[in-house]
């Protein structure tokens, strides 16, 4: 009988969970805010207490693998938008909204439907437009529906 049809591996070591594909392009740092990393670790502990092999806990643990933790409270106080900043922006119609610039995994894994602000990935077109801007600056964010002019109304750094 061909080996292709036999079960030689029964009773062996369990297979490691498959690595989730990273949403990060090669060479891009795996940034996390300090608060986001703490929230992820707490969620991992909570999930593992319920089910030790929880796939969501495993995905979060993989997302934290190689993380570069950035504490917004330790960022330069030069009035510019940085990773972790909470930015109030106004659009061309006078509507205001608040966004926090976070690491890629935070934006995708730690969504909060009840949050009063959106978490946007540091790699998103919106974050790229905002990073480095100051209060009063007008930036242009690329969006699927077309370019959007946004005014920076306020910048806050959590923990500051």
N, C-alpha and C positions, 0 to 999 in steps of 0.2 A: 504494500500500500504506500502511496506517496506521502511524504512528510507533510504535504500541504493539507492533508485531511486528518492529521493526528493532533491531539491536545497535549503537547509536551510541557507547556508552561503552567499547568494547573498547580496551585499551591505555592507558586513563586511569590516574589515581592509584589506588592500592589503597584499598579502603574501610577506614576506621578500625574497630577492633573495637567491637561494641556495648557501651555502658556497662552494667555489671551493676547490677541494681536494688539500691539501698542498703537494708540492713536497719535503717537509722536513720530515725526519724520526722523530718520537716522541723524544722530548728532545733536538733536535738540534736547536741552536739559529737561529733566522731569521735575519741574517746579511744583511745589505745594506751599500754600500759606501754612503757618504754624497752626492756626485754628482748624484748617481743613484736615491737616495730618492728625491732630488730636481727635477730631470727630470721626475720621476713618478708623483709627485704632480703637476707639470706643465701640464703634459699630462692629468691627471684627470680633472684639471680645464678646459683645452681646450675642452675635450670631453663632459663634462657636460654643457658647454656653448652651444654646438651644440644640445645635446639631454640629458636632465636631468637624464634619467634612462639608459644611455648607458651601456651595459653589460661589455664592455672593461674597462670603468672607474670604475665600481663596482669591477671587478676582480683586478684591480690595487690597489684600496683602501683596499681590503681584503689582498692583498699581503703585503701591508705596515702595516697591523694590527700586533702589537707587535714587530715591527722592532727594531733591535739593530743597530743604525747608527754608522758606523766606518768611521772616517775621516782619509784618508791615510796621510795627512799632520801632524796628531798628533800621528802617529805610531812611535815606537822606531827607532832611526837612527843607528842601529847596522849593517846595510848592509845585512840584511836578507830579503827574500821575505815574505811579509805580505799581508793580505787582502787589496785590492785596488791597489797593486803594478802593474806597467806595466813592464813586463819582456820580454827581448829579449832573445830568445833561438835559438840555432843552433842544427840541427840534424846531424846524422851520414854522410849524403851526403853533408854537408856544407851549406844547405839551412837555412836561418834565418827567423824567424817570431816573431811577437810581440803579447803577450796576456796580458790581464788584469784580475786579479783574483777578482771576484765580488760575491755578494750574489746570492743564487740560483734563486730568482725571477728576479734579474737583468739580469741574463744570459738567462732566458727564456722569459721574458716579454719585454725587451728593446733591442732587437736585431737591429742592424743597418747594413744593407747590404752594405752600402758604407764605413763602418769603415775600417781604415787602420790596425786595430788589432781586434783580436777575444776577446770577453768577455767569460771567462770560469767560471763555478760555483765553488765555494770554496769546494764543495763536489766531484767534478770530479776527476778522476784518475790523470789527468795532474796537477791540482791545488794541490792535495795532495802530488805529487812528488816534486813540486816546493816550497811549503811553508816551510820556515826555511832555504832554501838553500842560498848560497852566490855566487857572481860573481866568475866564474872559476870552480864551482862545476859541476860535471856531475851527473845527476839524471836519474833514470829509471822510465818511465811512462808506466803504463799498458794500452794497446790499444787493440781493437778487432783484429787487424791484428798482434798482438804480442808486446812484450816489445820494447820500443823505448828509446835509450840513448840520452839525451839532455844535452847540455852544457849551463850554465847560462852565457850569454854574458854581459848583462846590467840589472840593476834594477833601476826603477825610481818611485818616489812616487808623484802623482799629487798634486799640491798645495805646494810642498816643494821648 
